[in-house]
Structures are given as C-alpha cells and as structure tokens.
Amino acid sequence: MLCAGKKSYFAAAVCIITVTSMLAVSYLRLQRLSHQPKVIQEGRRCRGKIANSTITALKGNKTFIISPYFDDRESKVTRLIGIVHYEDVKQLYCWFCCQPNGKTYVSKAKIDVHSDRFGFPYGAADIVCLEPKNCDPTHVSVHQSPHGNIDQLPRFEIKNRKAETFSVDFTVCISTMFGNYNNVLQFIQSMEMYKILGVQKVVIYKNNCSHLMEKVLKFYIEEGTVEIIPWPINSHLKVSSKWHFMQDGTHIGYYGQITALNDCIYRNMERSKFVVLNDADEIILPLKHPNWTTMMNSLQEQNPGTSVFLFENHIFPETVSSRMFNISSWNTVPGVNILQHVYREPDRKDVINPRKMIVDPRKVIQTSVHSVLRAYGKSVNVPTDVALIYHCRKALQRDLPRESLIRDTTLWRYNSSLIMNVNKVLSQTMLRAQK
C-alpha cells in the first residue's frame, strides 16, 4: 500500500509538472505572438516629422527617446535607447513604415528598464520591437497605442542598419559634461594622453560648459577627434548631480549618465573596435605596455572569449603636488596640471575600488557605469600591475598625511610628448579665445 501511495504521489507530481510546463510554453508562445508585427495600414506614404533632437519627449512626458538601433544579434529587432518612468510606462508600440509598398506595421514593444536606477523614478531603458520579416525599415515611430493616427508623431531614423568596417580602433565615451565645465587644462591633457595611447575618437555628451571650453571643443571637432552629442536633459527632467536618489524631487541621476553611456556603445558599435567608458578626469594607464593597442592585444590573447575589461580606479588627489613640471605658461589656464599630481591614495580596508571599462561594443547589451549589466562573453578584472586608472580629482581620504600616499610616476613616461602636444593645443585655442 505504501509503495502504491508513493507511485500515486509521483504520478501526480509528474502530471503537475507536465501541465505547468505546457502552460508556461503556451504563455511564452502567446507573449511572442503578441509582439509580432501586424499590418494595420496599406498603400500610405510614410508620414511624420523626422526627429532631429538627441532627446525627444513622447506625449505625456513619461517616455524620452534618444535613438533607435538595428540589432540582429539574437533576432531582427529595433532597439530604442530611451528614458522612461519605471512605474508609469507599461505599454509602447513601434510603428514601422515599409517602403515602397507603403505597408505600416505595428509591433508591441518590450520595455526593459535597466536595473541600475539607483532609486530615481526615471531610468535608462531599452524599448525593443521585433521588425517585419519582409521589410528593412529605415524609420520608426513610437506610440502608446496600436491604433490611431501617427501622422503627427516624430519619426526616428534606425541606425546601424548597414554593417560597416571599423573606422577607428578606440573610441572614448565621456558622459556627461555639465555644471559649466571649465577644467580646461586637465581636459586638454586627458585628450592628448588619449591620443598618445591610441584613441582616434572621443564622443562627449555635452550639457553645458564654459566659453573657453567651447573654444577647446571647437579645436578638437575641427581636428576630427571630438564628436559632440548635445545633451539637454535638464530641458525635460529635473536632474541630479548625484548618482543616488536623495529624496529631493529630482527625476534622474548624474544628468542621465547611464543612458548616455548605453547610447554611446550602440552609436559606435559598427565603427569602433573598442569603446572606452570613462570620465574626462580619468586615464587608463598601461604599466606593462606603451599604449592601449599592445595592451589590448595582450589582454585578448590571455583572455579568449572576453568582451569586457575592467580597470581599477585610483585617486591622485589634486591637493597634493609635486614641484616637477610647474610650467609657467600653463598657470594662466583654468584647470589642473596632472603632471604635478603623482601621489595616489592607498587602498582602503574593506572598500572595493570602482572600475571603468574597455569593451567590445558588439558584445554589450546593457551597461552601467562600473560594470556591464548584460553582455555576450566574459568580463575580466585587469590586474593593477598591468594597468590602472589615473584619476586626478578631489581627495577621498582627506586626512591622510603626504607620507601615507604612494608615489606613482607612471604618467611621467609620456611627459615629453604630452607637454609638446598640450602646448600646441594651447597656442591655438588660447590665441583664438583672445580674439
């Protein structure tokens, strides 16, 4: 009897598992079918004004579209990088207009709010829509409903539709420049160090900066090094200069930095071999290699299948100076002279240093500031004897005496080229600024 009872329980359990699995499969199938594009109109010309702003608010001001990107790494989708209210935005639809047949398809979006929201009500989001199988749409509109008239809605160009050969090896993404940024000397030094290390392109999401900084940016734009992405996020949301929510009525943290970083990865996915995510006061300094090219070749060889390389941050306090490289012609330029700051703070007990990244952009799905949230391939922490982040800023350990700091003159290896290049930039930008 006992054996018979056990067999009955087992059979019942198998039956329950089987039915649950069938229901789950049916639910997933229905969910996928609900997201399939459906033809709702035929024989119409594509209408709607082409969006030309970096940040476009949809009706209701709870959803903001940055840019859509074609993504066929798993299935044929349009992935829109955006900002949404994590509670209030539950349903969106992509409207694809296919030419020359004039068919309009509607596809229900999957709204994926990034997990690193840090308590703010608005956060970075992927708005993902399956594309029509028999059409390669060039533009998409986004609506809260699968019905209605979208003639007045903005249309967004879908980028990355065509695969390209890499135009550069390294692109640095800097997000975001705000607060009337005026650290001119350190910015120029960072730019010139990036170029010495192998960078060909720097993308800056600019909210605002000083008049003198505008002159410097103009120089680098004309040189072909800098690409400026206007970032007027405070025209749409109450922004915080903090990364975590302070219960102060703000909507999004650090001027929407995470959204900008994700957009920068997708923007450069087809044109840059690597994308570097760091701030303007940070430089990834190789200790065993002369530049990033040889360093990354070595790291990739040692770590096959790795798509994300994380470098440890180390603070070089701007309040502790060396007497070396006190260049008189630089003293009139606002900002920090990094060559004079070669003392770094020691590691703190039980505190993990944050990291910044060099990534293969084609393998990243979502990123945060100090790590990727979703990616294909592995992430590797790069040992500090291979490279570290030189971060010259206000001290974190303010009460440390000078003798407790670590003297690290790695930056001085590049002093000759750096001084020459900075002088060249200053001679051109400062002369222009005086005119």
C-alpha positions as CSV (number, residue, x, y, z in Angstrom):
1,M,0.0,0.0,0.0
2,L,2.8,2.3,0.9
3,C,4.5,1.6,-2.4
4,A,1.3,2.2,-4.2
5,G,0.8,5.5,-2.4
6,K,4.3,6.6,-3.4
7,K,3.7,5.8,-7.0
8,S,0.4,7.8,-6.9
9,Y,2.2,10.9,-5.5
10,F,5.0,10.5,-8.1
11,A,2.5,10.3,-11.0
12,A,0.6,13.3,-9.6
13,A,3.8,15.3,-9.4
14,V,4.8,14.3,-12.9
15,C,1.3,15.3,-14.1
16,I,1.5,18.7,-12.4
17,I,5.0,19.4,-13.8
18,T,3.9,18.4,-17.3
19,V,0.8,20.6,-17.2
20,T,2.7,23.6,-15.7
21,S,5.4,23.3,-18.4
22,M,2.7,23.2,-21.2
23,L,1.0,26.2,-19.7
24,A,4.4,28.1,-19.5
25,V,5.2,27.2,-23.1
26,S,1.8,28.3,-24.3
27,Y,2.1,31.6,-22.3
28,L,5.5,32.3,-23.8
29,R,4.2,31.5,-27.3
30,L,1.3,33.8,-26.8
31,Q,3.6,36.5,-25.5
32,R,5.8,36.2,-28.6
33,L,2.8,36.2,-30.9
34,S,1.6,39.4,-29.2
35,H,4.9,41.1,-30.0
36,Q,4.8,40.0,-33.7
37,P,4.5,42.9,-36.1
38,K,1.0,43.3,-37.6
39,V,0.0,45.1,-40.8
40,I,-2.6,47.8,-39.9
41,Q,-2.4,50.1,-43.0
42,E,-1.5,49.7,-46.7
43,G,-0.8,52.0,-49.6
44,R,0.2,55.0,-47.5
45,R,3.2,57.2,-47.7
46,C,5.4,57.4,-44.6
47,R,4.4,60.4,-42.6
48,G,5.6,62.3,-39.5
49,K,8.3,64.7,-39.0
50,I,11.9,63.3,-38.7
51,A,13.2,63.8,-35.2
52,N,16.5,65.7,-35.1
53,S,17.0,66.2,-31.3
54,T,19.2,64.0,-29.2
55,I,16.4,63.7,-26.6
56,T,12.8,63.6,-27.8
57,A,9.8,63.6,-25.4
58,L,6.8,61.5,-26.3
59,K,3.3,62.6,-25.5
60,G,2.8,62.6,-21.7
61,N,6.4,63.3,-20.9
62,K,7.0,60.0,-19.3
63,T,9.0,58.5,-22.2
64,F,12.0,60.0,-23.9
65,I,13.6,58.6,-27.0
66,I,17.3,59.0,-27.6
67,S,17.9,56.9,-30.7
68,P,16.8,53.6,-32.3
69,Y,19.4,51.0,-33.4
70,F,19.1,47.9,-35.6
71,D,20.1,44.8,-33.6
72,D,20.1,41.3,-35.1
73,R,22.4,39.6,-32.6
74,E,19.5,37.4,-31.4
75,S,16.6,38.3,-33.6
76,K,15.8,41.1,-36.0
77,V,14.8,43.9,-33.7
78,T,14.9,47.7,-33.4
79,R,16.3,48.6,-30.0
80,L,15.5,52.1,-28.9
81,I,17.7,53.6,-26.2
82,G,15.4,55.8,-24.0
83,I,14.5,57.0,-20.6
84,V,11.2,56.0,-19.0
85,H,9.3,56.4,-15.7
86,Y,9.8,53.0,-14.2
87,E,6.2,52.7,-12.9
88,D,4.1,54.7,-15.2
89,V,5.3,53.5,-18.6
90,K,3.9,50.0,-19.1
91,Q,3.0,49.8,-22.8
92,L,4.5,51.2,-26.0
93,Y,4.3,50.3,-29.7
94,C,6.7,50.7,-32.6
95,W,5.1,51.8,-35.9
96,F,7.2,50.7,-38.8
97,C,6.5,52.2,-42.3
98,C,7.8,50.0,-45.1
99,Q,8.6,51.5,-48.5
100,P,8.0,51.2,-51.4
101,N,4.9,49.0,-50.6
102,G,3.5,51.6,-48.2
103,K,2.6,49.0,-45.5
104,T,2.5,50.1,-41.9
105,Y,3.3,47.5,-39.3
106,V,2.8,47.8,-35.6
107,S,4.9,45.9,-33.1
108,K,4.3,45.7,-29.4
109,A,7.5,46.8,-27.5
110,K,9.3,45.0,-24.7
111,I,10.2,47.7,-22.2
112,D,13.3,46.8,-20.3
113,V,14.2,49.4,-17.6
114,H,17.8,48.9,-16.6
115,S,18.3,47.6,-13.1
116,D,20.8,50.3,-12.1
117,R,18.3,53.1,-11.5
118,F,19.7,53.9,-8.0
119,G,16.3,54.8,-6.7
120,F,15.4,57.5,-9.2
121,P,11.9,57.4,-10.7
122,Y,13.3,57.7,-14.3
123,G,15.9,55.3,-15.7
124,A,17.6,54.1,-18.8
125,A,15.5,51.7,-20.8
126,D,15.7,49.5,-23.9
127,I,12.5,49.7,-25.9
128,V,12.8,46.6,-28.1
129,C,10.5,45.8,-31.0
130,L,10.5,42.9,-33.5
131,E,10.8,44.1,-37.1
132,P,8.7,43.0,-40.0
133,K,10.3,39.9,-41.7
134,N,9.8,41.2,-45.3
135,C,11.0,44.7,-44.7
136,D,14.1,46.6,-43.5
137,P,12.5,49.8,-42.1
138,T,14.6,52.9,-42.1
139,H,12.5,54.8,-39.6
140,V,10.2,54.1,-36.6
141,S,7.6,56.0,-34.6
142,V,6.7,55.2,-31.0
143,H,3.1,55.4,-29.8
144,Q,1.3,54.4,-26.6
145,S,-1.4,52.6,-28.6
146,P,-1.5,50.1,-31.6
147,H,-4.4,52.3,-33.0
148,G,-4.8,55.8,-34.1
149,N,-3.2,58.4,-36.3
150,I,0.6,58.8,-36.1
151,D,1.0,61.4,-38.8
152,Q,2.0,64.0,-36.2
153,L,4.4,61.7,-34.3
154,P,8.2,62.1,-34.7
155,R,9.9,59.5,-36.8
156,F,13.3,58.3,-35.8
157,E,16.0,57.0,-38.1
158,I,17.1,53.5,-37.3
159,K,20.9,53.5,-37.0
160,N,23.3,50.6,-37.6
161,R,21.2,49.2,-40.4
162,K,24.3,48.6,-42.5
163,A,27.3,46.8,-41.1
164,E,30.5,48.9,-41.6
165,T,34.2,48.2,-41.4
166,F,35.8,49.7,-38.3
167,S,36.9,53.3,-38.9
168,V,38.8,53.5,-35.6
169,D,40.3,51.2,-33.0
170,F,39.4,53.1,-29.8
171,T,36.5,55.5,-29.1
172,V,36.3,57.1,-25.7
173,C,32.8,57.9,-24.4
174,I,32.6,60.8,-21.9
175,S,29.3,61.4,-20.3
176,T,28.2,63.8,-19.3
177,M,29.8,67.3,-19.4
178,F,27.7,69.6,-17.2
179,G,28.0,72.3,-14.5
180,N,29.6,74.9,-16.7
181,Y,32.6,72.6,-17.0
182,N,35.8,74.7,-17.0
183,N,38.7,72.3,-16.1
184,V,40.3,73.2,-19.4
185,L,44.0,72.3,-18.7
186,Q,43.2,68.8,-17.4
187,F,40.7,68.2,-20.3
188,I,43.4,69.0,-22.9
189,Q,45.9,66.9,-21.1
190,S,43.5,63.9,-21.0
191,M,42.7,64.4,-24.7
192,E,46.3,64.4,-25.6
193,M,47.0,61.4,-23.4
194,Y,44.2,59.5,-25.1
195,K,45.7,60.2,-28.5
196,I,49.2,59.2,-27.3
197,L,47.7,55.9,-26.1
198,G,45.9,55.2,-29.4
199,V,42.5,56.9,-29.3
200,Q,41.1,58.2,-32.6
201,K,37.7,59.4,-31.5
202,V,36.2,60.9,-28.3
203,V,32.4,61.3,-28.0
204,I,31.2,63.8,-25.5
205,Y,27.6,64.1,-24.3
206,K,27.6,67.8,-23.6
207,N,25.0,69.5,-21.4
208,N,27.0,72.8,-20.9
209,C,30.5,74.1,-20.4
210,S,32.4,77.4,-20.1
211,H,33.0,79.8,-23.1
212,L,36.7,78.9,-23.0
213,M,35.9,75.2,-23.0
214,E,33.7,75.7,-26.1
215,K,36.8,77.1,-27.9
216,V,38.8,74.0,-26.9
217,L,36.0,71.6,-28.1
218,K,35.8,73.5,-31.4
219,F,39.5,72.9,-31.9
220,Y,39.1,69.2,-31.4
221,I,36.0,69.0,-33.5
222,E,37.8,70.7,-36.4
223,E,40.8,68.3,-35.8
224,G,38.4,65.4,-36.2
225,T,39.0,63.9,-32.8
226,V,35.8,65.0,-30.9
227,E,32.2,64.4,-31.7
228,I,29.7,66.3,-29.6
229,I,26.3,64.9,-28.8
230,P,24.1,67.7,-27.4
231,W,22.5,66.5,-24.1
232,P,19.8,69.0,-23.0
233,I,18.3,66.5,-20.4
234,N,17.5,69.3,-17.9
235,S,15.1,70.7,-20.5
236,H,13.0,67.6,-19.9
237,L,13.7,66.3,-16.4
238,K,14.8,67.5,-13.0
239,V,18.4,66.2,-13.0
240,S,20.6,65.4,-10.1
241,S,24.4,65.8,-10.0
242,K,24.5,62.8,-7.6
243,W,24.4,59.1,-8.7
244,H,22.0,58.0,-6.0
245,F,18.4,59.3,-5.2
246,M,18.4,61.8,-2.3
247,Q,14.6,62.2,-1.9
248,D,14.9,65.7,-3.3
249,G,12.4,65.7,-6.1
250,T,14.9,65.0,-8.8
251,H,14.0,62.6,-11.6
252,I,17.2,61.0,-12.8
253,G,20.8,60.7,-11.6
254,Y,24.0,62.3,-12.8
255,Y,22.5,64.0,-15.8
256,G,21.3,60.7,-17.3
257,Q,24.8,59.3,-17.5
258,I,23.8,55.7,-17.8
259,T,21.5,56.4,-20.7
260,A,24.3,58.4,-22.5
261,L,26.8,55.5,-22.0
262,N,24.4,53.0,-23.5
263,D,23.7,55.2,-26.4
264,C,27.4,55.7,-27.0
265,I,28.0,52.0,-27.1
266,Y,25.3,51.4,-29.8
267,R,26.3,54.6,-31.7
268,N,29.8,53.2,-32.1
269,M,29.0,49.6,-32.4
270,E,29.7,49.4,-36.1
271,R,32.5,51.9,-36.4
272,S,34.9,51.2,-33.4
273,K,36.8,48.1,-32.5
274,F,36.7,49.1,-28.8
275,V,34.7,51.6,-26.7
276,V,36.3,53.1,-23.6
277,L,33.9,54.2,-20.9
278,N,35.5,56.7,-18.5
279,D,35.3,60.4,-17.4
280,A,37.4,63.3,-18.6
281,D,39.5,63.2,-15.4
282,E,40.3,59.5,-15.8
283,I,43.1,57.9,-17.9
284,I,43.7,54.2,-18.2
285,L,47.4,54.0,-17.8
286,P,49.2,50.8,-19.0
287,L,52.1,49.8,-16.8
288,K,53.5,46.9,-19.0
289,H,52.7,48.3,-22.4
290,P,53.4,51.6,-24.2
291,N,49.9,52.0,-25.5
292,W,46.3,50.6,-25.5
293,T,46.8,48.7,-28.8
294,T,49.6,46.5,-27.5
295,M,47.9,46.2,-24.1
296,M,44.5,45.0,-25.6
297,N,46.2,42.6,-28.0
298,S,47.9,41.0,-25.0
299,L,44.8,41.0,-22.8
300,Q,42.7,39.4,-25.5
301,E,45.3,36.8,-26.2
302,Q,45.4,35.9,-22.5
303,N,41.6,36.1,-22.0
304,P,39.9,34.5,-25.0
305,G,36.1,35.0,-25.1
306,T,36.3,38.1,-23.0
307,S,34.3,41.2,-24.2
308,V,34.6,43.5,-21.1
309,F,37.9,44.5,-19.5
310,L,37.6,46.3,-16.2
311,F,40.3,48.7,-14.8
312,E,40.7,49.6,-11.2
313,N,40.3,53.3,-10.2
314,H,43.0,55.0,-8.2
315,I,42.7,58.6,-6.8
316,F,45.6,61.0,-7.3
317,P,44.5,63.9,-5.1
318,E,44.7,67.3,-6.8
319,T,45.6,68.9,-3.4
320,V,49.0,67.1,-3.2
321,S,51.5,68.4,-5.7
322,S,55.0,67.7,-7.0
323,R,57.4,70.6,-7.8
324,M,58.2,69.0,-11.2
325,F,56.6,70.3,-14.4
326,N,55.5,73.6,-13.0
327,I,55.2,75.1,-16.5
328,S,54.6,78.9,-16.2
329,S,52.7,79.2,-19.4
330,W,50.1,76.8,-18.1
331,N,49.4,78.7,-14.9
332,T,47.0,81.1,-16.6
333,V,44.9,78.2,-17.9
334,P,42.0,77.2,-15.7
335,G,42.2,73.6,-14.5
336,V,44.5,71.0,-13.0
337,N,48.0,70.2,-14.3
338,I,48.0,66.4,-13.9
339,L,51.8,66.1,-14.4
340,Q,52.2,67.6,-10.9
341,H,50.0,65.0,-9.2
342,V,51.8,61.7,-8.9
343,Y,50.8,60.7,-5.4
344,R,47.9,58.3,-5.1
345,E,45.8,57.2,-2.2
346,P,46.4,53.7,-0.8
347,D,43.6,51.1,-0.9
348,R,41.1,51.4,1.9
349,K,40.4,48.4,4.1
350,D,37.1,46.7,3.2
351,V,36.4,49.2,0.3
352,I,36.4,47.9,-3.3
353,N,37.8,50.4,-5.8
354,P,35.3,51.1,-8.6
355,R,36.3,50.2,-12.1
356,K,35.9,51.6,-15.6
357,M,35.9,49.6,-18.8
358,I,37.2,48.9,-22.3
359,V,34.5,46.9,-24.1
360,D,33.9,45.2,-27.4
361,P,30.7,47.2,-28.2
362,R,29.2,44.4,-30.4
363,K,29.1,42.1,-27.4
364,V,27.4,44.5,-24.9
365,I,23.6,44.6,-24.5
366,Q,23.3,46.9,-21.5
367,T,25.9,48.8,-19.4
368,S,26.1,50.6,-16.1
369,V,28.9,52.9,-15.1
370,H,31.3,50.5,-13.4
371,S,30.2,47.2,-15.0
372,V,28.1,45.8,-17.8
373,L,24.6,44.6,-16.9
374,R,24.2,42.2,-19.9
375,A,26.7,41.1,-22.4
376,Y,27.9,38.2,-24.6
377,G,31.2,36.9,-23.4
378,K,33.1,37.2,-20.1
379,S,34.2,40.2,-18.0
380,V,37.7,40.3,-16.6
381,N,39.3,42.5,-13.9
382,V,42.6,43.7,-15.3
383,P,45.4,43.3,-12.6
384,T,46.8,46.6,-11.3
385,D,50.3,45.6,-12.4
386,V,49.1,45.6,-16.0
387,A,47.1,48.9,-15.9
388,L,45.2,51.2,-13.6
389,I,43.0,54.3,-13.9
390,Y,44.8,57.5,-13.1
391,H,42.0,59.6,-11.6
392,C,43.1,63.1,-10.6
393,R,40.3,64.7,-8.5
394,K,39.4,65.8,-5.0
395,A,40.8,63.5,-2.3
396,L,38.6,60.8,-0.9
397,Q,40.9,60.1,2.0
398,R,41.3,63.8,3.0
399,D,43.0,63.3,6.4
400,L,45.9,61.2,5.0
401,P,49.4,62.7,5.5
402,R,51.6,63.0,2.4
403,E,53.9,60.2,3.6
404,S,50.9,57.8,3.6
405,L,50.4,58.3,-0.2
406,I,52.0,56.2,-2.8
407,R,54.4,57.9,-5.3
408,D,53.5,56.7,-8.8
409,T,55.2,58.5,-11.7
410,T,53.9,56.3,-14.5
411,L,52.4,59.3,-16.1
412,W,55.8,60.9,-16.5
413,R,56.8,58.3,-19.1
414,Y,54.8,60.3,-21.5
415,N,55.8,63.8,-20.3
416,S,57.8,64.9,-23.4
417,S,55.1,64.1,-26.0
418,L,52.4,65.3,-23.6
419,I,54.0,68.7,-22.9
420,M,54.7,69.3,-26.6
421,N,51.1,68.4,-27.7
422,V,49.4,70.4,-24.9
423,N,51.5,73.5,-25.8
424,K,50.4,73.1,-29.4
425,V,46.7,73.0,-28.5
426,L,47.0,75.9,-26.0
427,S,48.8,78.1,-28.6
428,Q,45.9,77.7,-31.0
429,T,43.0,77.7,-28.6
430,M,44.2,80.5,-26.3
431,L,45.0,82.7,-29.2
432,R,41.5,82.2,-30.6
433,A,40.0,82.8,-27.2
434,Q,41.7,86.2,-27.0
435,K,40.4,87.4,-30.4
